[in-house]
Amino acid sequence: MKIEFPIKHIEGNLVFAHDDTIWAYYKIDGFNYEFLDNDEKMIPFQQQMSFFTNLGLDLHFLSIPNPTDITGILNDTIEEIKRKSYPLKENGIEFMERVKRALESQKELNESSEYHDYIGIQLNKVKNKYTSGNIGIDTINTFKNFVNGFNLPLYQAVGLYPDDILDSEIQAYRSQASTIETNTCKCLFFPNQQSIYSRNAL
């Protein structure tokens, strides 16, 4: 069975797919939710719920495991200990070696991965699976799709093909992604905590 690669172009954090969906991906960093009191825990929940409710675009959540290199971390620690000089240096090195052996023996039994979380936001409103439900808006969108169908032969006449992407189109979606980025920072940010939003996706 032949499976087509779904992506036709990547531009920064924008992903253009063959089904005409355009996704903007962002990395989400966590914060210390467990250390908040009951009232403070409601603030990020309400901010995020408001963001997801009002966005009106399809979302794609990814939680990707990233194995923790326990051996590498402890080896670096041991090398750092060796560069220093203090009375219990040899004891410290021996202790860290034992810790490394113990953790390595338990590695297969215990989860030792960090999870990196990403959110993808679908920018092409025409291709959203979840629409507004407003009859008037849906009618307008249907008409726009009908007009776009007539534009296809025109694009081919000037040397463009269905898979071609205009620079102006990329810039427009980049601008849209930047606006969403600003709104995301406001909605998914808790005061006095590290932002749970980071643009360095993909």
C-alpha positions as CSV (number, residue, x, y, z in Angstrom):
1,M,0.0,0.0,0.0
2,K,1.4,3.4,-1.0
3,I,1.2,6.2,1.6
4,E,1.8,9.7,0.4
5,F,3.9,12.0,2.6
6,P,1.3,14.5,3.9
7,I,3.6,17.6,4.0
8,K,4.4,19.7,0.9
9,H,6.3,22.6,2.5
10,I,7.7,23.7,5.9
11,E,8.3,27.4,6.5
12,G,9.6,28.2,10.1
13,N,6.9,26.8,12.4
14,L,4.3,26.7,9.5
15,V,3.5,23.3,7.9
16,F,1.7,23.3,4.5
17,A,0.0,19.9,3.9
18,H,-1.2,18.4,0.6
19,D,-4.8,18.6,1.8
20,D,-4.5,22.4,1.9
21,T,-4.4,22.6,5.7
22,I,-1.8,25.0,7.1
23,W,-0.6,24.3,10.6
24,A,1.4,26.6,13.0
25,Y,3.2,24.6,15.7
26,Y,4.3,25.8,19.0
27,K,6.2,24.2,21.9
28,I,4.4,24.4,25.3
29,D,6.6,24.6,28.4
30,G,5.2,23.5,31.7
31,F,5.0,25.3,35.1
32,N,4.8,24.2,38.7
33,Y,1.0,23.6,38.9
34,E,1.3,21.4,42.0
35,F,2.7,24.2,44.1
36,L,-0.2,26.6,43.5
37,D,-3.0,26.9,46.0
38,N,-6.6,26.0,45.1
39,D,-7.6,29.5,43.9
40,E,-4.4,30.0,41.9
41,K,-4.9,26.6,40.1
42,M,-8.1,28.0,38.6
43,I,-6.4,30.9,36.9
44,P,-4.4,29.0,34.3
45,F,-7.3,26.6,33.8
46,Q,-9.7,29.5,33.0
47,Q,-7.2,31.3,30.8
48,Q,-6.6,28.2,28.7
49,M,-10.3,27.3,28.5
50,S,-11.1,30.8,27.3
51,F,-8.3,30.5,24.7
52,F,-9.4,27.1,23.3
53,T,-13.1,28.1,23.3
54,N,-12.6,31.4,21.5
55,L,-9.9,30.4,19.0
56,G,-12.4,28.7,16.6
57,L,-9.6,26.7,14.8
58,D,-8.7,23.0,14.7
59,L,-6.0,22.0,17.2
60,H,-3.5,19.2,17.2
61,F,-1.8,18.2,20.4
62,L,1.5,16.3,20.5
63,S,3.2,14.8,23.6
64,I,6.5,13.4,22.5
65,P,8.7,11.3,24.9
66,N,12.3,12.3,25.0
67,P,14.5,9.7,26.8
68,T,16.5,11.0,29.7
69,D,20.2,10.2,29.4
70,I,20.8,9.2,33.0
71,T,24.3,7.8,32.3
72,G,25.4,11.0,30.5
73,I,24.2,13.3,33.2
74,L,25.9,11.4,36.0
75,N,29.1,11.0,34.0
76,D,29.2,14.8,33.6
77,T,28.6,15.2,37.3
78,I,31.5,12.8,38.1
79,E,33.8,14.7,35.7
80,E,32.9,17.9,37.4
81,I,33.7,16.4,40.9
82,K,37.1,15.2,39.6
83,R,38.0,18.8,38.6
84,K,37.5,20.0,42.2
85,S,39.5,19.4,45.3
86,Y,38.0,18.7,48.7
87,P,38.4,16.1,51.5
88,L,35.5,13.8,50.5
89,K,36.2,13.9,46.7
90,E,36.9,10.2,46.4
91,N,33.9,9.3,48.5
92,G,31.8,11.5,46.3
93,I,33.0,9.9,43.1
94,E,32.4,6.4,44.5
95,F,28.9,7.4,45.7
96,M,28.0,8.8,42.2
97,E,29.3,5.7,40.5
98,R,27.0,3.6,42.8
99,V,24.1,5.8,42.1
100,K,24.8,5.5,38.3
101,R,24.9,1.7,38.5
102,A,21.7,1.6,40.6
103,L,19.8,3.8,38.2
104,E,21.0,2.0,35.2
105,S,19.9,-1.3,36.6
106,Q,16.4,0.2,37.2
107,K,16.2,2.0,33.9
108,E,14.2,-0.7,32.1
109,L,11.7,-1.0,35.0
110,N,11.0,2.7,35.4
111,E,10.0,5.5,33.0
112,S,12.9,7.7,32.4
113,S,11.6,10.0,29.7
114,E,10.7,13.7,29.7
115,Y,7.7,14.7,27.6
116,H,7.8,17.6,25.2
117,D,4.4,19.1,24.5
118,Y,3.4,20.9,21.3
119,I,0.2,22.5,20.0
120,G,-0.6,22.8,16.3
121,I,-3.2,25.4,15.2
122,Q,-4.8,25.0,11.8
123,L,-4.8,28.4,10.1
124,N,-6.8,27.7,6.9
125,K,-10.4,28.3,8.1
126,V,-11.8,26.7,4.9
127,K,-10.3,23.3,5.9
128,N,-11.4,23.4,9.6
129,K,-13.4,20.3,10.6
130,Y,-15.1,22.2,13.3
131,T,-17.0,25.2,11.9
132,S,-18.9,28.0,13.6
133,G,-22.4,26.5,13.1
134,N,-23.6,29.9,11.9
135,I,-25.6,29.4,8.7
136,G,-24.7,32.9,7.3
137,I,-21.0,32.4,7.7
138,D,-21.2,28.8,6.4
139,T,-23.0,30.1,3.2
140,I,-20.3,32.8,2.7
141,N,-17.5,30.2,3.0
142,T,-19.2,27.9,0.6
143,F,-19.4,30.7,-2.0
144,K,-15.7,31.6,-1.4
145,N,-14.8,27.9,-2.1
146,F,-16.9,28.0,-5.3
147,V,-15.0,31.1,-6.5
148,N,-11.6,29.6,-5.6
149,G,-12.5,26.7,-7.8
150,F,-12.6,29.0,-10.8
151,N,-9.2,30.4,-9.9
152,L,-7.4,27.1,-10.4
153,P,-7.3,27.3,-14.3
154,L,-6.1,30.9,-14.0
155,Y,-3.2,29.9,-11.7
156,Q,-2.2,27.2,-14.2
157,A,-2.3,29.8,-17.1
158,V,0.4,31.9,-15.4
159,G,2.6,28.9,-14.8
160,L,1.5,28.0,-11.3
161,Y,0.3,24.5,-10.2
162,P,-1.9,23.3,-7.4
163,D,1.1,22.5,-5.2
164,D,2.7,25.9,-5.7
165,I,2.6,28.3,-2.7
166,L,2.8,32.1,-3.3
167,D,5.2,34.1,-1.1
168,S,2.4,36.4,-0.3
169,E,0.3,33.5,0.9
170,I,3.2,32.4,3.2
171,Q,3.6,35.9,4.5
172,A,-0.1,36.1,5.2
173,Y,-0.1,32.9,7.2
174,R,3.1,33.9,9.0
175,S,1.3,37.1,10.0
176,Q,-1.7,35.1,11.2
177,A,0.6,32.8,13.2
178,S,2.3,35.7,14.8
179,T,-1.0,37.2,15.9
180,I,-2.0,33.8,17.4
181,E,1.4,33.6,19.1
182,T,0.7,37.0,20.8
183,N,-2.8,35.9,21.9
184,T,-1.4,32.5,23.1
185,C,1.2,34.2,25.2
186,K,-1.5,36.2,26.9
187,C,-3.9,33.4,27.5
188,L,-1.5,30.6,28.3
189,F,0.6,32.6,30.8
190,F,0.4,32.5,34.5
191,P,1.9,35.5,36.5
192,N,5.1,35.0,38.4
193,Q,5.6,31.6,36.6
194,Q,7.5,30.6,33.6
195,S,5.5,31.0,30.4
196,I,4.0,27.7,29.3
197,Y,4.4,28.9,25.7
198,S,7.5,28.9,23.6
199,R,7.8,29.5,19.9
200,N,10.7,27.1,19.2
201,A,8.6,24.3,17.7
202,L,9.6,21.6,15.2
